[in-house]
């Protein structure tokens, strides 16, 4: 069984589903632990050894990052393995 990291953001627990590097940025895909249908995408930052998750700057950035995620996991979405 695969283990997942749990992240606390704004009082909610999220499961880290994936990380993707795009144009020198690391994006993290997270689903809410209590409701896996809810997901967020955050930019991962490490500053002085501390990890941070930052919101995306625009809808265009969100669309671009979501497209990368869907392409990376195309086999899951094409075969309805959700």
mmCIF file of the N, C-alpha and C atoms, coordinates in Angstrom:
data_MODEL
# 
_entry.id   MODEL 
# 
loop_
_atom_site.group_PDB 
_atom_site.id 
_atom_site.type_symbol 
_atom_site.label_atom_id 
_atom_site.label_alt_id 
_atom_site.label_comp_id 
_atom_site.label_asym_id 
_atom_site.label_entity_id 
_atom_site.label_seq_id 
_atom_site.pdbx_PDB_ins_code 
_atom_site.Cartn_x 
_atom_site.Cartn_y 
_atom_site.Cartn_z 
_atom_site.occupancy 
_atom_site.B_iso_or_equiv 
_atom_site.pdbx_formal_charge 
_atom_site.auth_seq_id 
_atom_site.auth_comp_id 
_atom_site.auth_asym_id 
_atom_site.auth_atom_id 
_atom_site.pdbx_PDB_model_num 
ATOM 1   N N  . UNK A 1 1  ? 0.837   -1.175 0.000   1.00 0.00 ? 1  UNK A N  1 
ATOM 2   C CA . UNK A 1 1  ? 0.000   0.000  0.000   1.00 0.00 ? 1  UNK A CA 1 
ATOM 3   C C  . UNK A 1 1  ? 0.889   1.247  0.000   1.00 0.00 ? 1  UNK A C  1 
ATOM 4   N N  . UNK A 1 2  ? 0.573   2.199  -0.857  1.00 0.00 ? 2  UNK A N  1 
ATOM 5   C CA . UNK A 1 2  ? 1.348   3.427  -0.959  1.00 0.00 ? 2  UNK A CA 1 
ATOM 6   C C  . UNK A 1 2  ? 1.009   4.363  0.197   1.00 0.00 ? 2  UNK A C  1 
ATOM 7   N N  . UNK A 1 3  ? 2.039   4.969  0.769   1.00 0.00 ? 3  UNK A N  1 
ATOM 8   C CA . UNK A 1 3  ? 1.830   5.950  1.832   1.00 0.00 ? 3  UNK A CA 1 
ATOM 9   C C  . UNK A 1 3  ? 1.819   7.351  1.232   1.00 0.00 ? 3  UNK A C  1 
ATOM 10  N N  . UNK A 1 4  ? 1.009   8.221  1.809   1.00 0.00 ? 4  UNK A N  1 
ATOM 11  C CA . UNK A 1 4  ? 0.893   9.590  1.336   1.00 0.00 ? 4  UNK A CA 1 
ATOM 12  C C  . UNK A 1 4  ? 1.229   10.554 2.466   1.00 0.00 ? 4  UNK A C  1 
ATOM 13  N N  . UNK A 1 5  ? 1.770   11.700 2.078   1.00 0.00 ? 5  UNK A N  1 
ATOM 14  C CA . UNK A 1 5  ? 2.023   12.758 3.047   1.00 0.00 ? 5  UNK A CA 1 
ATOM 15  C C  . UNK A 1 5  ? 0.730   13.522 3.294   1.00 0.00 ? 5  UNK A C  1 
ATOM 16  N N  . UNK A 1 6  ? 0.509   13.885 4.551   1.00 0.00 ? 6  UNK A N  1 
ATOM 17  C CA . UNK A 1 6  ? -0.632  14.707 4.934   1.00 0.00 ? 6  UNK A CA 1 
ATOM 18  C C  . UNK A 1 6  ? -0.113  16.111 5.224   1.00 0.00 ? 6  UNK A C  1 
ATOM 19  N N  . UNK A 1 7  ? -0.782  17.111 4.646   1.00 0.00 ? 7  UNK A N  1 
ATOM 20  C CA . UNK A 1 7  ? -0.377  18.507 4.769   1.00 0.00 ? 7  UNK A CA 1 
ATOM 21  C C  . UNK A 1 7  ? -1.529  19.292 5.380   1.00 0.00 ? 7  UNK A C  1 
ATOM 22  N N  . UNK A 1 8  ? -1.232  20.166 6.317   1.00 0.00 ? 8  UNK A N  1 
ATOM 23  C CA . UNK A 1 8  ? -2.243  21.022 6.933   1.00 0.00 ? 8  UNK A CA 1 
ATOM 24  C C  . UNK A 1 8  ? -2.155  22.409 6.304   1.00 0.00 ? 8  UNK A C  1 
ATOM 25  N N  . UNK A 1 9  ? -3.239  22.833 5.663   1.00 0.00 ? 9  UNK A N  1 
ATOM 26  C CA . UNK A 1 9  ? -3.304  24.150 5.025   1.00 0.00 ? 9  UNK A CA 1 
ATOM 27  C C  . UNK A 1 9  ? -4.603  24.811 5.458   1.00 0.00 ? 9  UNK A C  1 
ATOM 28  N N  . UNK A 1 10 ? -4.471  25.978 6.081   1.00 0.00 ? 10 UNK A N  1 
ATOM 29  C CA . UNK A 1 10 ? -5.620  26.766 6.531   1.00 0.00 ? 10 UNK A CA 1 
ATOM 30  C C  . UNK A 1 10 ? -6.595  25.920 7.350   1.00 0.00 ? 10 UNK A C  1 
ATOM 31  N N  . UNK A 1 11 ? -6.056  25.075 8.221   1.00 0.00 ? 11 UNK A N  1 
ATOM 32  C CA . UNK A 1 11 ? -6.879  24.270 9.118   1.00 0.00 ? 11 UNK A CA 1 
ATOM 33  C C  . UNK A 1 11 ? -7.462  23.005 8.518   1.00 0.00 ? 11 UNK A C  1 
ATOM 34  N N  . UNK A 1 12 ? -7.189  22.740 7.253   1.00 0.00 ? 12 UNK A N  1 
ATOM 35  C CA . UNK A 1 12 ? -7.699  21.538 6.587   1.00 0.00 ? 12 UNK A CA 1 
ATOM 36  C C  . UNK A 1 12 ? -6.559  20.582 6.280   1.00 0.00 ? 12 UNK A C  1 
ATOM 37  N N  . UNK A 1 13 ? -6.834  19.285 6.418   1.00 0.00 ? 13 UNK A N  1 
ATOM 38  C CA . UNK A 1 13 ? -5.828  18.271 6.097   1.00 0.00 ? 13 UNK A CA 1 
ATOM 39  C C  . UNK A 1 13 ? -5.978  17.840 4.644   1.00 0.00 ? 13 UNK A C  1 
ATOM 40  N N  . UNK A 1 14 ? -4.851  17.799 3.941   1.00 0.00 ? 14 UNK A N  1 
ATOM 41  C CA . UNK A 1 14 ? -4.822  17.405 2.537   1.00 0.00 ? 14 UNK A CA 1 
ATOM 42  C C  . UNK A 1 14 ? -3.829  16.267 2.342   1.00 0.00 ? 14 UNK A C  1 
ATOM 43  N N  . UNK A 1 15 ? -4.140  15.401 1.390   1.00 0.00 ? 15 UNK A N  1 
ATOM 44  C CA . UNK A 1 15 ? -3.234  14.333 0.984   1.00 0.00 ? 15 UNK A CA 1 
ATOM 45  C C  . UNK A 1 15 ? -2.463  14.830 -0.227  1.00 0.00 ? 15 UNK A C  1 
ATOM 46  N N  . UNK A 1 16 ? -1.139  14.700 -0.167  1.00 0.00 ? 16 UNK A N  1 
ATOM 47  C CA . UNK A 1 16 ? -0.317  15.078 -1.314  1.00 0.00 ? 16 UNK A CA 1 
ATOM 48  C C  . UNK A 1 16 ? -0.387  13.961 -2.347  1.00 0.00 ? 16 UNK A C  1 
ATOM 49  N N  . UNK A 1 17 ? -0.973  14.274 -3.495  1.00 0.00 ? 17 UNK A N  1 
ATOM 50  C CA . UNK A 1 17 ? -1.167  13.292 -4.555  1.00 0.00 ? 17 UNK A CA 1 
ATOM 51  C C  . UNK A 1 17 ? 0.043   13.230 -5.479  1.00 0.00 ? 17 UNK A C  1 
ATOM 52  N N  . UNK A 1 18 ? 0.605   14.383 -5.814  1.00 0.00 ? 18 UNK A N  1 
ATOM 53  C CA . UNK A 1 18 ? 1.703   14.417 -6.783  1.00 0.00 ? 18 UNK A CA 1 
ATOM 54  C C  . UNK A 1 18 ? 2.430   15.754 -6.690  1.00 0.00 ? 18 UNK A C  1 
ATOM 55  N N  . UNK A 1 19 ? 3.669   15.723 -7.175  1.00 0.00 ? 19 UNK A N  1 
ATOM 56  C CA . UNK A 1 19 ? 4.468   16.947 -7.360  1.00 0.00 ? 19 UNK A CA 1 
ATOM 57  C C  . UNK A 1 19 ? 4.975   16.942 -8.796  1.00 0.00 ? 19 UNK A C  1 
ATOM 58  N N  . UNK A 1 20 ? 4.913   18.108 -9.417  1.00 0.00 ? 20 UNK A N  1 
ATOM 59  C CA . UNK A 1 20 ? 5.359   18.232 -10.799 1.00 0.00 ? 20 UNK A CA 1 
ATOM 60  C C  . UNK A 1 20 ? 6.231   19.472 -10.926 1.00 0.00 ? 20 UNK A C  1 
ATOM 61  N N  . UNK A 1 21 ? 7.367   19.322 -11.595 1.00 0.00 ? 21 UNK A N  1 
ATOM 62  C CA . UNK A 1 21 ? 8.268   20.441 -11.877 1.00 0.00 ? 21 UNK A CA 1 
ATOM 63  C C  . UNK A 1 21 ? 7.885   21.060 -13.215 1.00 0.00 ? 21 UNK A C  1 
ATOM 64  N N  . UNK A 1 22 ? 7.605   22.355 -13.192 1.00 0.00 ? 22 UNK A N  1 
ATOM 65  C CA . UNK A 1 22 ? 7.270   23.091 -14.407 1.00 0.00 ? 22 UNK A CA 1 
ATOM 66  C C  . UNK A 1 22 ? 8.011   24.414 -14.371 1.00 0.00 ? 22 UNK A C  1 
ATOM 67  N N  . UNK A 1 23 ? 8.862   24.636 -15.358 1.00 0.00 ? 23 UNK A N  1 
ATOM 68  C CA . UNK A 1 23 ? 9.563   25.914 -15.509 1.00 0.00 ? 23 UNK A CA 1 
ATOM 69  C C  . UNK A 1 23 ? 10.200  26.375 -14.199 1.00 0.00 ? 23 UNK A C  1 
ATOM 70  N N  . UNK A 1 24 ? 11.004  25.523 -13.599 1.00 0.00 ? 24 UNK A N  1 
ATOM 71  C CA . UNK A 1 24 ? 11.744  25.826 -12.367 1.00 0.00 ? 24 UNK A CA 1 
ATOM 72  C C  . UNK A 1 24 ? 10.856  26.036 -11.137 1.00 0.00 ? 24 UNK A C  1 
ATOM 73  N N  . UNK A 1 25 ? 9.613   25.621 -11.195 1.00 0.00 ? 25 UNK A N  1 
ATOM 74  C CA . UNK A 1 25 ? 8.712   25.664 -10.046 1.00 0.00 ? 25 UNK A CA 1 
ATOM 75  C C  . UNK A 1 25 ? 8.239   24.252 -9.730  1.00 0.00 ? 25 UNK A C  1 
ATOM 76  N N  . UNK A 1 26 ? 7.982   23.983 -8.466  1.00 0.00 ? 26 UNK A N  1 
ATOM 77  C CA . UNK A 1 26 ? 7.421   22.706 -8.046  1.00 0.00 ? 26 UNK A CA 1 
ATOM 78  C C  . UNK A 1 26 ? 5.980   22.955 -7.632  1.00 0.00 ? 26 UNK A C  1 
ATOM 79  N N  . UNK A 1 27 ? 5.064   22.234 -8.275  1.00 0.00 ? 27 UNK A N  1 
ATOM 80  C CA . UNK A 1 27 ? 3.642   22.352 -7.968  1.00 0.00 ? 27 UNK A CA 1 
ATOM 81  C C  . UNK A 1 27 ? 3.179   21.071 -7.281  1.00 0.00 ? 27 UNK A C  1 
ATOM 82  N N  . UNK A 1 28 ? 2.334   21.236 -6.271  1.00 0.00 ? 28 UNK A N  1 
ATOM 83  C CA . UNK A 1 28 ? 1.855   20.112 -5.482  1.00 0.00 ? 28 UNK A CA 1 
ATOM 84  C C  . UNK A 1 28 ? 0.343   20.007 -5.657  1.00 0.00 ? 28 UNK A C  1 
ATOM 85  N N  . UNK A 1 29 ? -0.110  18.796 -5.963  1.00 0.00 ? 29 UNK A N  1 
ATOM 86  C CA . UNK A 1 29 ? -1.531  18.501 -6.120  1.00 0.00 ? 29 UNK A CA 1 
ATOM 87  C C  . UNK A 1 29 ? -2.012  17.849 -4.837  1.00 0.00 ? 29 UNK A C  1 
ATOM 88  N N  . UNK A 1 30 ? -3.035  18.424 -4.227  1.00 0.00 ? 30 UNK A N  1 
ATOM 89  C CA . UNK A 1 30 ? -3.518  17.974 -2.927  1.00 0.00 ? 30 UNK A CA 1 
ATOM 90  C C  . UNK A 1 30 ? -5.017  17.733 -2.973  1.00 0.00 ? 30 UNK A C  1 
ATOM 91  N N  . UNK A 1 31 ? -5.468  16.655 -2.308  1.00 0.00 ? 31 UNK A N  1 
ATOM 92  C CA . UNK A 1 31 ? -6.899  16.414 -2.157  1.00 0.00 ? 31 UNK A CA 1 
ATOM 93  C C  . UNK A 1 31 ? -7.225  16.479 -0.676  1.00 0.00 ? 31 UNK A C  1 
ATOM 94  N N  . UNK A 1 32 ? -8.394  16.995 -0.372  1.00 0.00 ? 32 UNK A N  1 
ATOM 95  C CA . UNK A 1 32 ? -8.808  17.145 1.025   1.00 0.00 ? 32 UNK A CA 1 
ATOM 96  C C  . UNK A 1 32 ? -9.063  15.768 1.639   1.00 0.00 ? 32 UNK A C  1 
ATOM 97  N N  . UNK A 1 33 ? -8.500  15.542 2.815   1.00 0.00 ? 33 UNK A N  1 
ATOM 98  C CA . UNK A 1 33 ? -8.612  14.245 3.480   1.00 0.00 ? 33 UNK A CA 1 
ATOM 99  C C  . UNK A 1 33 ? -10.065 13.882 3.764   1.00 0.00 ? 33 UNK A C  1 
ATOM 100 N N  . UNK A 1 34 ? -10.863 14.837 4.225   1.00 0.00 ? 34 UNK A N  1 
ATOM 101 C CA . UNK A 1 34 ? -12.254 14.559 4.582   1.00 0.00 ? 34 UNK A CA 1 
ATOM 102 C C  . UNK A 1 34 ? -13.179 14.494 3.370   1.00 0.00 ? 34 UNK A C  1 
ATOM 103 N N  . UNK A 1 35 ? -12.747 15.037 2.226   1.00 0.00 ? 35 UNK A N  1 
ATOM 104 C CA . UNK A 1 35 ? -13.552 15.018 1.007   1.00 0.00 ? 35 UNK A CA 1 
ATOM 105 C C  . UNK A 1 35 ? -12.613 14.983 -0.201  1.00 0.00 ? 35 UNK A C  1 
ATOM 106 N N  . UNK A 1 36 ? -12.209 13.787 -0.632  1.00 0.00 ? 36 UNK A N  1 
ATOM 107 C CA . UNK A 1 36 ? -11.227 13.661 -1.723  1.00 0.00 ? 36 UNK A CA 1 
ATOM 108 C C  . UNK A 1 36 ? -11.646 14.292 -3.052  1.00 0.00 ? 36 UNK A C  1 
ATOM 109 N N  . UNK A 1 37 ? -12.931 14.624 -3.213  1.00 0.00 ? 37 UNK A N  1 
ATOM 110 C CA . UNK A 1 37 ? -13.359 15.303 -4.438  1.00 0.00 ? 37 UNK A CA 1 
ATOM 111 C C  . UNK A 1 37 ? -12.868 16.741 -4.484  1.00 0.00 ? 37 UNK A C  1 
ATOM 112 N N  . UNK A 1 38 ? -12.534 17.318 -3.327  1.00 0.00 ? 38 UNK A N  1 
ATOM 113 C CA . UNK A 1 38 ? -12.000 18.680 -3.268  1.00 0.00 ? 38 UNK A CA 1 
ATOM 114 C C  . UNK A 1 38 ? -10.483 18.628 -3.421  1.00 0.00 ? 38 UNK A C  1 
ATOM 115 N N  . UNK A 1 39 ? -9.963  19.388 -4.361  1.00 0.00 ? 39 UNK A N  1 
ATOM 116 C CA . UNK A 1 39 ? -8.518  19.411 -4.547  1.00 0.00 ? 39 UNK A CA 1 
ATOM 117 C C  . UNK A 1 39 ? -8.040  20.845 -4.688  1.00 0.00 ? 39 UNK A C  1 
ATOM 118 N N  . UNK A 1 40 ? -6.767  21.024 -4.389  1.00 0.00 ? 40 UNK A N  1 
ATOM 119 C CA . UNK A 1 40 ? -6.112  22.313 -4.590  1.00 0.00 ? 40 UNK A CA 1 
ATOM 120 C C  . UNK A 1 40 ? -4.748  22.061 -5.212  1.00 0.00 ? 40 UNK A C  1 
ATOM 121 N N  . UNK A 1 41 ? -4.219  23.065 -5.848  1.00 0.00 ? 41 UNK A N  1 
ATOM 122 C CA . UNK A 1 41 ? -2.862  23.036 -6.394  1.00 0.00 ? 41 UNK A CA 1 
ATOM 123 C C  . UNK A 1 41 ? -2.119  24.192 -5.752  1.00 0.00 ? 41 UNK A C  1 
ATOM 124 N N  . UNK A 1 42 ? -0.943  23.904 -5.225  1.00 0.00 ? 42 UNK A N  1 
ATOM 125 C CA . UNK A 1 42 ? -0.126  24.926 -4.591  1.00 0.00 ? 42 UNK A CA 1 
ATOM 126 C C  . UNK A 1 42 ? 1.298   24.854 -5.129  1.00 0.00 ? 42 UNK A C  1 
ATOM 127 N N  . UNK A 1 43 ? 1.961   25.992 -5.081  1.00 0.00 ? 43 UNK A N  1 
ATOM 128 C CA . UNK A 1 43 ? 3.374   26.061 -5.442  1.00 0.00 ? 43 UNK A CA 1 
ATOM 129 C C  . UNK A 1 43 ? 4.181   25.749 -4.180  1.00 0.00 ? 43 UNK A C  1 
ATOM 130 N N  . UNK A 1 44 ? 5.139   24.841 -4.316  1.00 0.00 ? 44 UNK A N  1 
ATOM 131 C CA . UNK A 1 44 ? 5.981   24.427 -3.196  1.00 0.00 ? 44 UNK A CA 1 
ATOM 132 C C  . UNK A 1 44 ? 7.224   25.305 -3.146  1.00 0.00 ? 44 UNK A C  1 
ATOM 133 N N  . UNK A 1 45 ? 7.531   25.808 -1.956  1.00 0.00 ? 45 UNK A N  1 
ATOM 134 C CA . UNK A 1 45 ? 8.732   26.615 -1.753  1.00 0.00 ? 45 UNK A CA 1 
ATOM 135 C C  . UNK A 1 45 ? 9.478   26.082 -0.545  1.00 0.00 ? 45 UNK A C  1 
ATOM 136 N N  . UNK A 1 46 ? 10.793  26.127 -0.596  1.00 0.00 ? 46 UNK A N  1 
ATOM 137 C CA . UNK A 1 46 ? 11.602  25.803 0.570   1.00 0.00 ? 46 UNK A CA 1 
ATOM 138 C C  . UNK A 1 46 ? 12.515  26.990 0.822   1.00 0.00 ? 46 UNK A C  1 
ATOM 139 N N  . UNK A 1 47 ? 12.358  27.592 2.007   1.00 0.00 ? 47 UNK A N  1 
ATOM 140 C CA . UNK A 1 47 ? 13.126  28.769 2.379   1.00 0.00 ? 47 UNK A CA 1 
ATOM 141 C C  . UNK A 1 47 ? 13.781  28.493 3.727   1.00 0.00 ? 47 UNK A C  1 
ATOM 142 N N  . UNK A 1 48 ? 15.105  28.562 3.751   1.00 0.00 ? 48 UNK A N  1 
ATOM 143 C CA . UNK A 1 48 ? 15.863  28.319 4.988   1.00 0.00 ? 48 UNK A CA 1 
ATOM 144 C C  . UNK A 1 48 ? 15.470  26.999 5.655   1.00 0.00 ? 48 UNK A C  1 
ATOM 145 N N  . UNK A 1 49 ? 15.272  25.969 4.827   1.00 0.00 ? 49 UNK A N  1 
ATOM 146 C CA . UNK A 1 49 ? 14.954  24.649 5.350   1.00 0.00 ? 49 UNK A CA 1 
ATOM 147 C C  . UNK A 1 49 ? 13.497  24.440 5.734   1.00 0.00 ? 49 UNK A C  1 
ATOM 148 N N  . UNK A 1 50 ? 12.679  25.469 5.607   1.00 0.00 ? 50 UNK A N  1 
ATOM 149 C CA . UNK A 1 50 ? 11.251  25.372 5.935   1.00 0.00 ? 50 UNK A CA 1 
ATOM 150 C C  . UNK A 1 50 ? 10.437  25.197 4.646   1.00 0.00 ? 50 UNK A C  1 
ATOM 151 N N  . UNK A 1 51 ? 9.436   24.327 4.692   1.00 0.00 ? 51 UNK A N  1 
ATOM 152 C CA . UNK A 1 51 ? 8.557   24.115 3.547   1.00 0.00 ? 51 UNK A CA 1 
ATOM 153 C C  . UNK A 1 51 ? 7.349   25.042 3.612   1.00 0.00 ? 51 UNK A C  1 
ATOM 154 N N  . UNK A 1 52 ? 6.988   25.603 2.454   1.00 0.00 ? 52 UNK A N  1 
ATOM 155 C CA . UNK A 1 52 ? 5.824   26.471 2.346   1.00 0.00 ? 52 UNK A CA 1 
ATOM 156 C C  . UNK A 1 52 ? 5.024   26.096 1.112   1.00 0.00 ? 52 UNK A C  1 
ATOM 157 N N  . UNK A 1 53 ? 3.724   26.326 1.182   1.00 0.00 ? 53 UNK A N  1 
ATOM 158 C CA . UNK A 1 53 ? 2.851   26.150 0.032   1.00 0.00 ? 53 UNK A CA 1 
ATOM 159 C C  . UNK A 1 53 ? 2.215   27.495 -0.262  1.00 0.00 ? 53 UNK A C  1 
ATOM 160 N N  . UNK A 1 54 ? 2.356   27.939 -1.489  1.00 0.00 ? 54 UNK A N  1 
ATOM 161 C CA . UNK A 1 54 ? 1.872   29.254 -1.899  1.00 0.00 ? 54 UNK A CA 1 
ATOM 162 C C  . UNK A 1 54 ? 0.779   29.076 -2.945  1.00 0.00 ? 54 UNK A C  1 
ATOM 163 N N  . UNK A 1 55 ? -0.244  29.904 -2.868  1.00 0.00 ? 55 UNK A N  1 
ATOM 164 C CA . UNK A 1 55 ? -1.302  29.871 -3.874  1.00 0.00 ? 55 UNK A CA 1 
ATOM 165 C C  . UNK A 1 55 ? -0.775  30.267 -5.239  1.00 0.00 ? 55 UNK A C  1 
ATOM 166 N N  . UNK A 1 56 ? -1.512  29.914 -6.276  1.00 0.00 ? 56 UNK A N  1 
ATOM 167 C CA . UNK A 1 56 ? -1.107  30.262 -7.639  1.00 0.00 ? 56 UNK A CA 1 
ATOM 168 C C  . UNK A 1 56 ? -1.497  31.707 -7.937  1.00 0.00 ? 56 UNK A C  1 
ATOM 169 N N  . UNK A 1 57 ? -0.768  32.298 -8.870  1.00 0.00 ? 57 UNK A N  1 
ATOM 170 C CA . UNK A 1 57 ? -0.922  33.724 -9.142  1.00 0.00 ? 57 UNK A CA 1 
ATOM 171 C C  . UNK A 1 57 ? -2.117  34.079 -10.012 1.00 0.00 ? 57 UNK A C  1 
ATOM 172 N N  . UNK A 1 58 ? -2.582  33.129 -10.841 1.00 0.00 ? 58 UNK A N  1 
ATOM 173 C CA . UNK A 1 58 ? -3.658  33.465 -11.771 1.00 0.00 ? 58 UNK A CA 1 
ATOM 174 C C  . UNK A 1 58 ? -4.395  32.203 -12.221 1.00 0.00 ? 58 UNK A C  1 
ATOM 175 N N  . UNK A 1 59 ? -5.534  32.426 -12.855 1.00 0.00 ? 59 UNK A N  1 
ATOM 176 C CA . UNK A 1 59 ? -6.263  31.306 -13.450 1.00 0.00 ? 59 UNK A CA 1 
ATOM 177 C C  . UNK A 1 59 ? -5.467  30.668 -14.572 1.00 0.00 ? 59 UNK A C  1 
ATOM 178 N N  . UNK A 1 60 ? -4.695  31.466 -15.300 1.00 0.00 ? 60 UNK A N  1 
ATOM 179 C CA . UNK A 1 60 ? -3.866  30.924 -16.377 1.00 0.00 ? 60 UNK A CA 1 
ATOM 180 C C  . UNK A 1 60 ? -2.813  29.973 -15.828 1.00 0.00 ? 60 UNK A C  1 
ATOM 181 N N  . UNK A 1 61 ? -2.193  30.339 -14.705 1.00 0.00 ? 61 UNK A N  1 
ATOM 182 C CA . UNK A 1 61 ? -1.207  29.460 -14.085 1.00 0.00 ? 61 UNK A CA 1 
ATOM 183 C C  . UNK A 1 61 ? -1.885  28.161 -13.633 1.00 0.00 ? 61 UNK A C  1 
ATOM 184 N N  . UNK A 1 62 ? -3.053  28.264 -13.022 1.00 0.00 ? 62 UNK A N  1 
ATOM 185 C CA . UNK A 1 62 ? -3.796  27.088 -12.599 1.00 0.00 ? 62 UNK A CA 1 
ATOM 186 C C  . UNK A 1 62 ? -4.098  26.179 -13.788 1.00 0.00 ? 62 UNK A C  1 
ATOM 187 N N  . UNK A 1 63 ? -4.607  26.762 -14.878 1.00 0.00 ? 63 UNK A N  1 
ATOM 188 C CA . UNK A 1 63 ? -4.945  25.978 -16.075 1.00 0.00 ? 63 UNK A CA 1 
ATOM 189 C C  . UNK A 1 63 ? -3.726  25.266 -16.639 1.00 0.00 ? 63 UNK A C  1 
ATOM 190 N N  . UNK A 1 64 ? -2.597  25.972 -16.683 1.00 0.00 ? 64 UNK A N  1 
ATOM 191 C CA . UNK A 1 64 ? -1.372  25.393 -17.219 1.00 0.00 ? 64 UNK A CA 1 
ATOM 192 C C  . UNK A 1 64 ? -0.909  24.207 -16.372 1.00 0.00 ? 64 UNK A C  1 
ATOM 193 N N  . UNK A 1 65 ? -0.911  24.384 -15.072 1.00 0.00 ? 65 UNK A N  1 
ATOM 194 C CA . UNK A 1 65 ? -0.446  23.341 -14.171 1.00 0.00 ? 65 UNK A CA 1 
ATOM 195 C C  . UNK A 1 65 ? -1.407  22.149 -14.180 1.00 0.00 ? 65 UNK A C  1 
ATOM 196 N N  . UNK A 1 66 ? -2.695  22.410 -14.204 1.00 0.00 ? 66 UNK A N  1 
ATOM 197 C CA . UNK A 1 66 ? -3.672  21.327 -14.265 1.00 0.00 ? 66 UNK A CA 1 
ATOM 198 C C  . UNK A 1 66 ? -3.514  20.529 -15.555 1.00 0.00 ? 66 UNK A C  1 
ATOM 199 N N  . UNK A 1 67 ? -3.229  21.196 -16.659 1.00 0.00 ? 67 UNK A N  1 
ATOM 200 C CA . UNK A 1 67 ? -3.005  20.512 -17.932 1.00 0.00 ? 67 UNK A CA 1 
ATOM 201 C C  . UNK A 1 67 ? -1.810  19.569 -17.834 1.00 0.00 ? 67 UNK A C  1 
ATOM 202 N N  . UNK A 1 68 ? -0.720  19.987 -17.221 1.00 0.00 ? 68 UNK A N  1 
ATOM 203 C CA . UNK A 1 68 ? 0.444   19.120 -17.022 1.00 0.00 ? 68 UNK A CA 1 
ATOM 204 C C  . UNK A 1 68 ? 0.057   17.880 -16.202 1.00 0.00 ? 68 UNK A C  1 
ATOM 205 N N  . UNK A 1 69 ? -0.702  18.093 -15.135 1.00 0.00 ? 69 UNK A N  1 
ATOM 206 C CA . UNK A 1 69 ? -1.133  16.986 -14.279 1.00 0.00 ? 69 UNK A CA 1 
ATOM 207 C C  . UNK A 1 69 ? -1.982  15.990 -15.068 1.00 0.00 ? 69 UNK A C  1 
ATOM 208 N N  . UNK A 1 70 ? -2.940  16.493 -15.840 1.00 0.00 ? 70 UNK A N  1 
ATOM 209 C CA . UNK A 1 70 ? -3.812  15.618 -16.619 1.00 0.00 ? 70 UNK A CA 1 
ATOM 210 C C  . UNK A 1 70 ? -3.036  14.845 -17.674 1.00 0.00 ? 70 UNK A C  1 
ATOM 211 N N  . UNK A 1 71 ? -2.053  15.491 -18.305 1.00 0.00 ? 71 UNK A N  1 
ATOM 212 C CA . UNK A 1 71 ? -1.220  14.793 -19.293 1.00 0.00 ? 71 UNK A CA 1 
ATOM 213 C C  . UNK A 1 71 ? -0.366  13.720 -18.632 1.00 0.00 ? 71 UNK A C  1 
ATOM 214 N N  . UNK A 1 72 ? 0.186   14.036 -17.468 1.00 0.00 ? 72 UNK A N  1 
ATOM 215 C CA . UNK A 1 72 ? 1.038   13.077 -16.763 1.00 0.00 ? 72 UNK A CA 1 
ATOM 216 C C  . UNK A 1 72 ? 0.245   11.838 -16.351 1.00 0.00 ? 72 UNK A C  1 
ATOM 217 N N  . UNK A 1 73 ? -1.018  12.032 -15.992 1.00 0.00 ? 73 UNK A N  1 
ATOM 218 C CA . UNK A 1 73 ? -1.859  10.939 -15.503 1.00 0.00 ? 73 UNK A CA 1 
ATOM 219 C C  . UNK A 1 73 ? -2.950  10.578 -16.511 1.00 0.00 ? 73 UNK A C  1 
ATOM 220 N N  . UNK A 1 74 ? -2.633  10.749 -17.775 1.00 0.00 ? 74 UNK A N  1 
ATOM 221 C CA . UNK A 1 74 ? -3.584  10.518 -18.866 1.00 0.00 ? 74 UNK A CA 1 
ATOM 222 C C  . UNK A 1 74 ? -4.194  9.126  -18.802 1.00 0.00 ? 74 UNK A C  1 
ATOM 223 N N  . UNK A 1 75 ? -3.396  8.120  -18.493 1.00 0.00 ? 75 UNK A N  1 
ATOM 224 C CA . UNK A 1 75 ? -3.900  6.748  -18.468 1.00 0.00 ? 75 UNK A CA 1 
ATOM 225 C C  . UNK A 1 75 ? -5.011  6.567  -17.439 1.00 0.00 ? 75 UNK A C  1 
ATOM 226 N N  . UNK A 1 76 ? -4.925  7.250  -16.323 1.00 0.00 ? 76 UNK A N  1 
ATOM 227 C CA . UNK A 1 76 ? -5.951  7.153  -15.281 1.00 0.00 ? 76 UNK A CA 1 
ATOM 228 C C  . UNK A 1 76 ? -7.244  7.789  -15.754 1.00 0.00 ? 76 UNK A C  1 
ATOM 229 N N  . UNK A 1 77 ? -7.138  8.975  -16.337 1.00 0.00 ? 77 UNK A N  1 
ATOM 230 C CA . UNK A 1 77 ? -8.336  9.698  -16.747 1.00 0.00 ? 77 UNK A CA 1 
ATOM 231 C C  . UNK A 1 77 ? -8.965  9.103  -17.992 1.00 0.00 ? 77 UNK A C  1 
ATOM 232 N N  . UNK A 1 78 ? -8.143  8.592  -18.926 1.00 0.00 ? 78 UNK A N  1 
ATOM 233 C CA . UNK A 1 78 ? -8.666  7.972  -20.142 1.00 0.00 ? 78 UNK A CA 1 
ATOM 234 C C  . UNK A 1 78 ? -9.411  6.683  -19.847 1.00 0.00 ? 78 UNK A C  1 
ATOM 235 N N  . UNK A 1 79 ? -8.995  5.957  -18.837 1.00 0.00 ? 79 UNK A N  1 
ATOM 236 C CA . UNK A 1 79 ? -9.601  4.664  -18.534 1.00 0.00 ? 79 UNK A CA 1 
ATOM 237 C C  . UNK A 1 79 ? -10.570 4.728  -17.355 1.00 0.00 ? 79 UNK A C  1 
ATOM 238 N N  . UNK A 1 80 ? -10.900 5.927  -16.916 1.00 0.00 ? 80 UNK A N  1 
ATOM 239 C CA . UNK A 1 80 ? -11.837 6.122  -15.805 1.00 0.00 ? 80 UNK A CA 1 
ATOM 240 C C  . UNK A 1 80 ? -11.468 5.274  -14.593 1.00 0.00 ? 80 UNK A C  1 
ATOM 241 N N  . UNK A 1 81 ? -10.205 5.323  -14.216 1.00 0.00 ? 81 UNK A N  1 
ATOM 242 C CA . UNK A 1 81 ? -9.723  4.551  -13.076 1.00 0.00 ? 81 UNK A CA 1 
ATOM 243 C C  . UNK A 1 81 ? -9.754  5.340  -11.783 1.00 0.00 ? 81 UNK A C  1 
ATOM 244 N N  . UNK A 1 82 ? -10.575 6.354  -11.722 1.00 0.00 ? 82 UNK A N  1 
ATOM 245 C CA . UNK A 1 82 ? -10.639 7.189  -10.524 1.00 0.00 ? 82 UNK A CA 1 
ATOM 246 C C  . UNK A 1 82 ? -11.472 6.544  -9.455  1.00 0.00 ? 82 UNK A C  1 
# 
